[in-house]
Amino acid sequence: MSDAATLIPLDNVDPALVEALLDRAFEPARHTRTAYQLREGLDCLPALSFAAIDAGEQLVGTIQCWPVALTDPAKRRHPLIMVGPVAVLPEAQGGGYGQALMTAALAAISPDAPLPQVMIGDPDYYGRFWQFSAEHTGGWTLPGPWEAHRLLARASNPAVLPREGMLGPWR
């Protein structure tokens, strides 16, 4: 990430600019993805959601985190933080903005009560830098289509992750 870039709280950015960036990064059809069903009707977690602003004061990237839960077969709900989307303008990709946004969001999670995190993403990339893995998500289901190897979790103590359950919004 350029030395002149700045990370700011996402709630300091006009939501229309965030939506325009997400459309450019993921196409408008992004709303049909399963990840959107998991977040439907929720507000992102402001303390864990950031924007990257470049030296020209242009919005070049965002990350949002969301309150979700895994409901186990006994109907117990286990709170999780869903990380993503991590979005960077196509012309700014490869500049380190995504890594800086991920690092900032994960660093903002309270070390006193670190909820496990979940995301849908590239296991090699997110595993290499932030220890996300599909190792504990094999028995999880989602409300839409997904590729099992891309459903990733990260926890300071993976033993707290239920082996089975349905992922959905925290309400």
Backbone hydrogen bonds in HBPLUS format (Angstrom, degrees):
<---DONOR---> <-ACCEPTOR-->    atom                        ^
c    i                          cat <-CA-CA->   ^        H-A-AA   ^      H-
h    n   atom  resd res      DA  || num        DHA   H-A  angle D-A-AA Bond
n    s   type  num  typ     dist DA aas  dist angle  dist       angle   num
A0005-ALA N   A0002-SER O   3.01 MM   3  5.32 164.3  2.03 112.2 117.0     1
A0006-THR N   A0053-ILE O   2.84 MM  47  5.20 157.3  1.89 150.7 158.5     2
A0053-ILE N   A0006-THR O   2.81 MM  47  5.20 166.0  1.83 158.5 163.5     3
A0008-ILE N   A0051-ALA O   2.93 MM  43  5.37 155.5  1.99 148.5 156.6     4
A0051-ALA N   A0008-ILE O   2.86 MM  43  5.37 153.8  1.93 156.7 163.0     5
A0012-ASN N   A0009-PRO O   3.01 MM   3  5.69 162.7  2.04 120.3 124.1     6
A0010-LEU N   A0049-SER O   2.97 MM  39  5.42 172.9  1.98 126.7 124.6     7
A0013-VAL N   A0010-LEU O   2.97 MM   3  5.54 161.4  2.01 124.6 126.2     8
A0017-LEU N   A0014-ASP O   2.92 MM   3  5.43 130.8  2.16 114.4 126.8     9
A0018-VAL N   A0014-ASP O   3.27 MM   4  6.70 152.2  2.35 148.1 156.3    10
A0019-GLU N   A0015-PRO O   2.94 MM   4  6.21 163.4  1.97 152.8 156.4    11
A0020-ALA N   A0016-ALA O   3.00 MM   4  6.17 155.3  2.06 142.0 148.7    12
A0021-LEU N   A0017-LEU O   2.98 MM   4  6.19 156.2  2.04 145.5 151.6    13
A0022-LEU N   A0018-VAL O   2.92 MM   4  6.20 162.3  1.95 153.9 158.8    14
A0023-ASP N   A0019-GLU O   2.91 MM   4  6.13 154.2  1.97 147.7 154.7    15
A0024-ARG N   A0020-ALA O   3.05 MM   4  6.31 155.1  2.11 145.4 151.6    16
A0025-ALA N   A0021-LEU O   2.86 MM   4  6.10 155.5  1.92 152.7 160.2    17
A0026-PHE N   A0022-LEU O   2.83 MM   4  5.78 157.4  1.89 149.8 155.3    18
A0027-GLU N   A0023-ASP O   2.68 MM   4  4.47 135.8  1.87 128.9 134.5    19
A0030-ARG N   A0027-GLU O   3.08 MM   3  5.87 157.9  2.13 126.0 128.6    20
A0032-THR N   A0029-ALA O   3.03 MM   3  5.84 170.7  2.04 126.0 129.0    21
A0033-ARG N   A0030-ARG O   3.08 MM   3  5.57 166.8  2.09 118.4 122.6    22
A0036-TYR N   A0033-ARG O   3.05 MM   3  5.60 137.0  2.24 110.5 121.0    23
A0037-GLN N   A0034-THR O   2.90 MM   3  5.10 123.3  2.23 102.5 117.7    24
A0038-LEU N   A0034-THR O   3.13 MM   4  6.54 147.6  2.24 151.6 161.0    25
A0039-ARG N   A0036-TYR O   3.21 MM   3  5.16 133.8  2.44  93.7 105.8    26
A0040-GLU N   A0036-TYR O   2.98 MM   4  5.87 110.7  2.48 138.8 155.0    27
A0040-GLU N   A0037-GLN O   3.42 MM   3  5.04 156.0  2.48  93.6 100.4    28
A0042-LEU N   A0039-ARG O   2.99 MM   3  5.56 155.5  2.05 146.9 145.7    29
A0045-LEU N   A0065-CYS O   2.71 MM  20  5.56 168.1  1.73 154.4 158.1    30
A0048-LEU N   A0045-LEU O   3.02 MM   3  5.58 156.1  2.08 119.0 126.5    31
A0049-SER N   A0046-PRO O   3.45 MM   3  5.18 173.4  2.45 102.6 104.4    32
A0050-PHE N   A0063-ILE O   2.99 MM  13  5.38 130.1  2.24 132.5 147.3    33
A0063-ILE N   A0050-PHE O   2.92 MM  13  5.38 149.0  2.02 155.0 154.2    34
A0052-ALA N   A0061-GLY O   2.75 MM   9  4.87 162.0  1.79 136.2 137.4    35
A0060-VAL N   A0052-ALA O   2.88 MM   8  5.66 171.2  1.89 157.5 160.5    36
A0054-ASP N   A0058-GLN O   2.92 MM   4  5.45 160.8  1.96 151.7 153.0    37
A0057-GLU N   A0054-ASP O   2.84 MM   3  5.20 151.3  1.92 121.8 123.7    38
A0089-LEU N   A0060-VAL O   2.89 MM  29  5.40 160.2  1.93 146.2 151.1    39
A0062-THR N   A0087-ALA O   2.80 MM  25  5.29 149.5  1.90 146.5 155.5    40
A0087-ALA N   A0062-THR O   2.87 MM  25  5.29 166.2  1.89 154.8 159.5    41
A0084-GLY N   A0064-GLN O   2.76 MM  20  5.19 147.9  1.86 165.2 175.5    42
A0066-TRP N   A0082-MET O   2.82 MM  16  4.95 150.5  1.91 137.9 147.9    43
A0082-MET N   A0066-TRP O   2.82 MM  16  4.95 165.1  1.84 147.9 150.8    44
A0170-TRP N   A0067-PRO O   3.07 MM 103  5.42 151.9  2.15 135.7 126.9    45
A0068-VAL N   A0080-LEU O   3.08 MM  12  5.26 169.2  2.09 145.1 146.6    46
A0080-LEU N   A0068-VAL O   2.83 MM  12  5.26 163.5  1.86 145.2 142.1    47
A0069-ALA N   A0168-GLY O   2.82 MM  99  5.57 160.6  1.86 162.3 165.0    48
A0168-GLY N   A0069-ALA O   2.93 MM  99  5.57 153.0  2.00 158.6 167.4    49
A0070-LEU N   A0078-HIS O   2.91 MM   8  5.07 157.2  1.96 136.8 141.9    50
A0078-HIS N   A0070-LEU O   2.89 MM   8  5.07 156.7  1.94 133.3 141.1    51
A0071-THR N   A0166-MET O   2.90 MM  95  5.18 169.5  1.91 142.8 141.5    52
A0166-MET N   A0071-THR O   2.91 MM  95  5.18 151.6  2.00 136.7 140.4    53
A0072-ASP N   A0076-ARG O   2.88 MM   4  5.47 156.8  1.93 159.9 160.0    54
A0075-LYS N   A0072-ASP O   2.80 MM   3  5.24 154.7  1.87 126.1 128.4    55
A0081-ILE N   A0116-PRO O   2.92 MM  35  6.31 156.7  1.97 152.5 160.1    56
A0118-VAL N   A0081-ILE O   2.83 MM  37  6.14 152.4  1.91 152.3 155.4    57
A0083-VAL N   A0118-VAL O   2.86 MM  35  6.14 159.9  1.90 164.9 171.7    58
A0092-ALA N   A0089-LEU O   2.87 MM   3  5.27 152.4  1.95 116.3 125.5    59
A0093-GLN N   A0090-PRO O   3.37 MM   3  5.38 161.5  2.40 102.0 107.4    60
A0095-GLY N   A0092-ALA O   3.26 MM   3  5.85 143.0  2.41 137.8 138.6    61
A0100-ALA N   A0096-GLY O   3.04 MM   4  6.20 159.6  2.09 147.7 153.5    62
A0101-LEU N   A0097-TYR O   2.90 MM   4  6.11 159.2  1.94 153.4 159.1    63
A0102-MET N   A0098-GLY O   2.92 MM   4  6.13 165.9  1.94 153.4 157.1    64
A0103-THR N   A0099-GLN O   2.94 MM   4  6.04 168.0  1.95 150.7 154.4    65
A0104-ALA N   A0100-ALA O   2.97 MM   4  6.10 157.8  2.02 145.0 151.1    66
A0105-ALA N   A0101-LEU O   2.98 MM   4  6.18 165.2  2.01 153.0 156.6    67
A0106-LEU N   A0102-MET O   2.99 MM   4  6.16 173.0  1.99 159.5 161.2    68
A0107-ALA N   A0103-THR O   2.94 MM   4  5.95 151.4  2.02 143.3 151.8    69
A0108-ALA N   A0104-ALA O   3.08 MM   4  6.18 131.7  2.33 139.6 150.9    70
A0108-ALA N   A0105-ALA O   3.21 MM   3  5.25 135.7  2.41  95.3 107.3    71
A0109-ILE N   A0106-LEU O   3.32 MM   3  5.54 160.2  2.37 104.2 110.0    72
A0117-GLN N   A0154-ARG O   2.82 MM  37  5.17 166.8  1.83 160.0 163.0    73
A0154-ARG N   A0117-GLN O   2.85 MM  37  5.17 145.1  1.98 149.5 150.9    74
A0119-MET N   A0152-LEU O   2.90 MM  33  5.28 149.9  1.99 145.3 148.8    75
A0152-LEU N   A0119-MET O   2.79 MM  33  5.28 167.3  1.81 168.7 169.9    76
A0121-GLY N   A0150-ARG O   2.88 MM  29  5.07 152.5  1.95 142.2 145.7    77
A0126-TYR N   A0122-ASP O   3.00 MM   4  6.10 166.9  2.02 169.6 169.0    78
A0127-GLY N   A0123-PRO O   2.89 MM   4  5.37 138.5  2.06 127.5 138.8    79
A0128-ARG N   A0124-ASP O   3.02 MM   4  5.89 156.2  2.08 137.2 143.6    80
A0129-PHE N   A0125-TYR O   3.26 MM   4  6.49 165.1  2.28 153.2 155.7    81
A0130-TRP N   A0126-TYR O   3.06 MM   4  5.54 148.9  2.16 127.4 137.0    82
A0132-PHE N   A0126-TYR O   3.28 MM   6  5.51 174.6  2.28 118.9 117.4    83
A0131-GLN N   A0127-GLY O   3.08 MM   4  4.22 139.5  2.25 117.5 117.2    84
A0133-SER N   A0153-ALA O   2.95 MM  20  5.44 153.3  2.02 139.6 146.9    85
A0153-ALA N   A0133-SER O   2.77 MM  20  5.44 159.6  1.81 143.1 145.6    86
A0137-THR N   A0134-ALA O   3.27 MM   3  5.28 164.6  2.30 107.9 112.5    87
A0140-TRP N   A0137-THR O   3.03 MM   3  5.25 165.5  2.05 116.8 119.6    88
A0165-GLY N   A0139-GLY O   3.34 MM  26  6.65 146.1  2.47 135.7 128.8    89
A0141-THR N   A0165-GLY O   2.79 MM  24  6.24 147.0  1.90 154.6 164.6    90
A0167-LEU N   A0141-THR O   2.92 MM  26  6.19 171.7  1.92 165.3 163.4    91
A0150-ARG N   A0147-GLU O   2.82 MM   3  5.47 157.0  1.87 123.8 131.6    92
A0151-LEU N   A0148-ALA O   3.27 MM   3  5.48 164.1  2.30 108.5 113.3    93
A0160-VAL N   A0157-ASN O   3.03 MM   3  6.09 175.9  2.03 136.1 137.3    94
A0161-LEU N   A0158-PRO O   3.04 MM   3  5.51 162.5  2.08 115.2 120.8    95
